[in-house]
């Protein structure tokens, strides 16, 4: 089977969120299952051509975007043995950031996504790769299933191609004025509520949902949540219900080779489930790195984006209560300025309690996962979440809101039975979040119980093994459509 996976970001080349981890990690495991797998992403400015040994294929082709014709060129690299193709176009991809600056989204994002979606299809022709499945990810590639069934429906090159569309976060839909519809090249007959029209606008993620052969989300609970209410479905719950027979939730995995406390070269000391003593030196190293006093407080960590859905509204509300507790907090984030200012104020006010890092730093992320005792993920909505899985891999206990993939991957700890892997709060409120932190800190003070939950966490299997089997099943299902 030939599968093409496309996305706007991909580790290790360019990352904003969990989408990049999936696009860059899943193909390696599919390759092990004898799938002929390829990846296509944009050649963003921040991708280091020399570092990654990219080769210019000098395969140029033209893409219509409204009334203009844009040129695309292909570069090639690889992840392990998986070929990765990079679409080059300076007008759309020679940007300091991938989607936005701190002041907001790039104003021409819809044109960038249109260009990339059509370039993915033309790239297939240029490299002579006829995919059985094109696996599209999020709204940036949502137009590809629509193109396959409209503009390319009589193109013999794709006559056997089917599409799978994965929703990583339905909050980001790509809703643009209806003028964008015509720039994208669709015909008036497709501008209807059953197809591409959305309240007299165009919705890129709706295009993927409506036109793909199979729709997936990144956790079972999230696939149900987004069909139930406008809070979760963000206005597309009705559309999703019409596709419920081909809508599946598959929990993401993590790369257990990269995230492995036994072999991780970035952390201070390696450790394992049979000997967790090295975790304590990782904690002291994290305190050193962040300028925090070496106190035997519960050290809490966060690795996240500053985003309204990530629960920072809850954190800032309870910060004054948190600092009264025997805890320290290390935060590694990038994102919205409104939360940056609030967190900066807190870190300046409580320098011995809160350490803030407003940047993406992979080395520090590894140190936080290994050196923290507790990992906070108070997300209002979390389609899957990888942070809680990585944290548990390192024996760092998650405190999470019971939603989406967090609900599917974290089990409430019961001190009586000593079973469970973390602490969950159901009501999205500052008080519920604070109570869960207090419970975690209380258990942390009881060293025997705490060691128990740490071991429970490290026993969890969050590899891609079962998820890959599910994707293989979904791909086969799509080819029968």
N, C-alpha and C positions, 0 to 999 in steps of 0.2 A: 504493500500500500504506500502511495506517495502522499505526504502531508506537508503543507506549507503553513507555518505559523507566522502571523504578522502582528506587529504592535508598534506603538510609538516610542517605547522605551524597552530596554533589555539589559540585564546585568551580563557581563561586567562593564558594558560600554557606556550606558547612560541610564540613570535611575532617578525617579521621583518617588514612586511608591511600590506597593507589592506587585503591581502589574509587571514591572521589570523583572522581578524574581521569577515569576511564572514563565514569562516568555523566554528567559534565559536558562531556566533550569529544567522544565518539563521536557524539552526536546532531547536532552541528553539521555533521559530514561526511556523515551520512545525509541531512540536509536538502538538501545540495548534490546528492544523487542523486535528488531529487524525491520523497523519502519524507515523508509527513505524520507528523511525529514530535512527540511530547509527552513531558515528564518529570514524574514525581510523586515528591516527597520530603516528609519531615516538616518542619513549621515549627519548627525548633529555636530555643531561646531566643537562641543566639548569632547567629542570622541577623538582620542589621540591616534592618528593613523599609524605613526611609527611604533608607538608602544604596543599596539595590537597587531602589527604586521599586516595592515590592510593593503590589498593589491587593487590598483585601478584597472578594471576590465575594459575600459574605454568602449563600453556598450551604451551608446546614446540612443534615446528615443524621445518623442515629443508627446506632451500631454496637454489637451485642451482644458483650460480653466476659464469658463465664461467666454469672453471674446478674445482672449489671449492664448498663445501657445507657449508652453513652458518646456524647457529641455531638462531631461533627467539623464543621469549617468550612474553606472553601477560600479561599486567597489565590492570586494569580497574579503571576508575573514573567516574565522571559525571559533566555535566554542567546543573544546575537545575535538571531536571529529565531525561535528555538525557544521555544515556550511552556513554562513551568515552573509546575506547580501544587503548592502547599504545603498539607499537611494540618495544620490547627491543632487542638490539644487540649492545654490547659495541664497537665492531670493527667499526661500521658505525655511531653510534649516541652518543658515549661518547666523545663529542667534546665541547669545550668552546663556540663555536658559531654554528649557524644552517647551514649556507651555506659557509661561508668564513671568513677569518681574514682580517685585514686592508691591507694585502699584496696581497690578491686575493682569488679566489675560492679554495676550497679543491680539490686537484688533482683527488681524487677518487669519486667525486660527481656522475658521471654516474653510478658507481657501487652501490652507496648508493641509487640512485633512482630506479635502477633495482631491488635491494633487496627489497626496500619498496613496490614497485608496486606488486611484486609477493607475498609478505607477506600479503598485504591487502586481496588478494584473498584467501590465505590459512587461514587467520584469520577468514574469513566468515565461512569456514568449521569447524574450531576449536570451534567456539561459536555457530555453527549450526544456522546461520542467512542467509537465502536465499533471497538476495535483489531483488526486482523487478527492482530497479534502483541503479546503482553505479554512484554517482555524483563525477566526478574527477575534480581537480582544478590545472591548470597550468602544466608546462612541467614536474614537478617532479612526476606527476601521469599520464602523457600522454601515457605511455605504457600500462596502464590497459585496455583501450578499444581495443588495438591491441592484447593483450593477450587473452581477451575474445573471439575474432574472429579468433584466430590462435591456440595457444597452448591449450586453454581451450574450443575450439569449440565443442568437443565431450564429455565434462565433464557434466554429467547430472545434477550436482549440480547447474550449471549456465545456464541451457537450457532456462529459462524464463527471464534471467537477461539482461537488456538493459543499455546502458551507456549514460550519459550526460557529456560533457566536457566543462568546463568554462575557457575561456581565460581571465586571469586577466591582463596580460601585455605581448603582443606578442614580445616585445623586448628581453625577456629572453626565448630563444627557446630550449636550451639544444642541441647544435650541437656538435657532437663528431665524432672521426675517425670511419671508418667502422668496425674496429675490435670490437667496442662496440656492434655492431649489433649481432655478433655471441656470445659474452659474455651474451647478453640478452636472447639467446636461440631461436631466430627466424630462419626459414629456408631460404635458398638462394632464393626461389621463391618469397619471400616477399621483397627482396632488389631491388625494381624497382621504377622509378620516380612516378608511380601512387600510390605507397604504402609507404614504409619506407625509400627509398633511397633519399638523398638530396645532389646533387652535389658530389656524391661518398662518402658521409658521412651519419651519422644518425642524425635525427632531432626529438627530443622527443615530441615537441609540435605539429609537423606535424603528428606524430603518433596519437595523440589525435584527431586532426581535421579530419583525413582521416577515422579512424575506429569507432569513436563514432556514436551513432544513432542520437543525436542532439548536436549541438555546440551552446554555448552561450558566449556572452561577457557581460561586466558589465555596459554598457550604450548603448542606441540606436545609438548615434552619432559615438561612437567608432566602433560599428559593421559595419557601412558603411565606415568609414575612412580606416579600415584595408583591405578593398577590392579594394580601389581605386588607391593606389600608393605604390611604394617601400618604400617611406618615412614612411608611416604608417604601411604597411603590412610586412615590413622588409623581403621581398623576398618570402613571402607566400601569397601575394595578389591573385595570380592565383589559388592556391590551395583552398583558401577561396571562391573564386567565383564559383568553382565547387561544393561547398557545400552551396551555398546561399539559397537554398530552405529549409535548416534545420538550418540556422544560425540566431540567435535571440539576440537582445540587451535588457538586463534587468537591469535597474539602481539599484545599491545597495541601501540598507537602512542603517540606523544607529540604535544602541540600545538606544532608547529614555528614557529608565530607567537609564542607566549609565550616559548618557549625558543629564542632566536635570538641568538647573540653579535653578529651584525651590526646588530641593531636594539634590543637589550635596553637599556632606559632606566635600569635599576637599577644595572648594573655600571659601573665606573669608566671603562673605554674599550671601545669596540666593536672587533671584529676579525673577520677572515674567513679562509677557507682560503687565499686568495691573499696575505694579510698578517696574520700571527698576532702581530705585535709588541705589539698592545694587550693581549694576555693577560698579559704581564709586569707592566704597570701594574695590572691587576686583581689580580694576586698580591700586589703591594705594598700595595694598598688593603685586601685581606683581612687581611694581617698587621697593618696599622694598626688596622683595625676590631676585631681580636681581641687587640690588645696583645701581639703576638708580635714578636720582633726581626726586622729585615729582613735575613735571611741567605739565601744562595742554597742553602738546603736544599730537598729535595723536600718540598713542602707537600702533605700528605694531607688529604682531606676526607671527612666522613660526614654524610649527611642521612638520618635514619632514625627508627624508633620503638624505644624500649627494650622489647624483646620477646625472650623466650627463643629465638625462631626466627631472630633477626637477627644472631646470631654474636657478641654482646658477651661471651659466656663465653670465646670464643677471644681476643678483643681484650684483655680484662683479664688473661688468663694470660700474654700475650706483651708486655704494656706495658713491663715492665722491660727487655726486650731492644730494643724499638722505640726507646726514648729514648736508647739508646747509639749509634743510627745518625744520620747527617746528615739528619734529617727533622723536620718539625713536623706537628702533627695538630690540625685544627679539627673539632669534633663538634657537630652541631645535632640534638637529640633531645627527645622527650617519651615518658613511659611508666613502666614498673615501677620502684618505689622501690628494690628490691634492687640494680638496676644503677646507679641514680642515685648511691647512696652509694659504690659502688666507683669510679665514674668521677669523682665529686667528689674523692675521696681522691687519685686520680692527677693531676687537674688542679692540686690544691693542692701536691702533691709536686713536680710538674714544670711550673711555670707558664710557663717559656720554651719548653716543648716541646708541651704539650697545652692547648688552649683548649676549654672545655666550655660549651655553651649549652643549658640545660634549658627549652626553650620552642619554640613554633612561630613562626618568623619568615621570612616569604616573601622579604623583601629580603635577609636573610642567606643564605638558601638559594641565591638567584641568585648572590650574591657567592662562595659556596663552589664552586658548579659552574664559574664562570668563573675564579676565582683559584687553585684547587687544581691541582697537577700530577697527582696520583693520587687516585682515588676508591675507597674501600674498601667492599665489600659481601660480607662473609664469611658470608652467611645459610646456616643449616643447610638451610632449605627456602625457595625463592623461586618462587612460581607464575609470575610474569612479571618483576616488577621494572621500575620506570621510571627509577630513579636512575642506573643504568648507561647507559641510553640518553641521558638528558639530559646526563650527564657527557661522553659521547663527542661529543655535539652541540657542546659547548664545548671540545673538544680536551683533556679531562681523562681520563687513562688509567685504566680500571677494573682493580682486583684483586678477583676474585670466586671464590666457591665454584662448582664446576661442577655446577649443579643447575637444574632448571626453566628459566625464561626466561633466566637468566644463561647457561646452556649454549647456548641458542638465539641469543643476541644478541652474545656476546663470543667472539672468535677468538684463540687463543693466539698471541702474537707470536713470530716466528722471526727472530732477528737476522741469520741467514745470507741468508734470502730477503727480509727486511724486510717481510714480510707479517704481518698479524694486527692485532688491535685492543686487546689487553689481556693480563692474566696470570690464569690459572685454576689452582686447586688442587682435586684430586679427592677426596682423603681429608679428611674433616671432622675436623681436628685442629689444635692450636696450632702444631705444628712445620711442617705443610704450609702453613698460612696465613703464617707467618713467612718461610718460604722464598720464597713468591711475592712478598712485599713486598721481600725482599732482591734478587730478580731485577729487579723494577721499579726499585728505587733504583740498582742497578748500571747499567741501561740509561739511566736519567736522567742519570747522570754522563757519558754519551757523547752529547754534544749533537746530533750529526748523526743518530744512530739515534733519539734521542728525538723530534726534529722529524718524523722519518719516521712514527713511530707516532701522533703527534698529528694529522698530516695524514690518515693512514689512518682515524682515528676520525671526523674531521670530514667525511669522504666518505660515511659510512654514512647510509642513508635509513631513519629510524625514524618516518616520517610515518604517518598513518592510511590512506594510499591503498590498499595491498594488503589491510589488515585489514578495511576497509569493504567491499571486494568480497567478502571471505569471509563477513562478516555478512549481506550481501544474499543470498548463496547459501544460507546457513543459514536465513534467514527464509523464503525461497521453499520450501525443503525442508520446513520445519515446516508451512507452509500446506497441504501435500499429505498430512499425516498424518490 
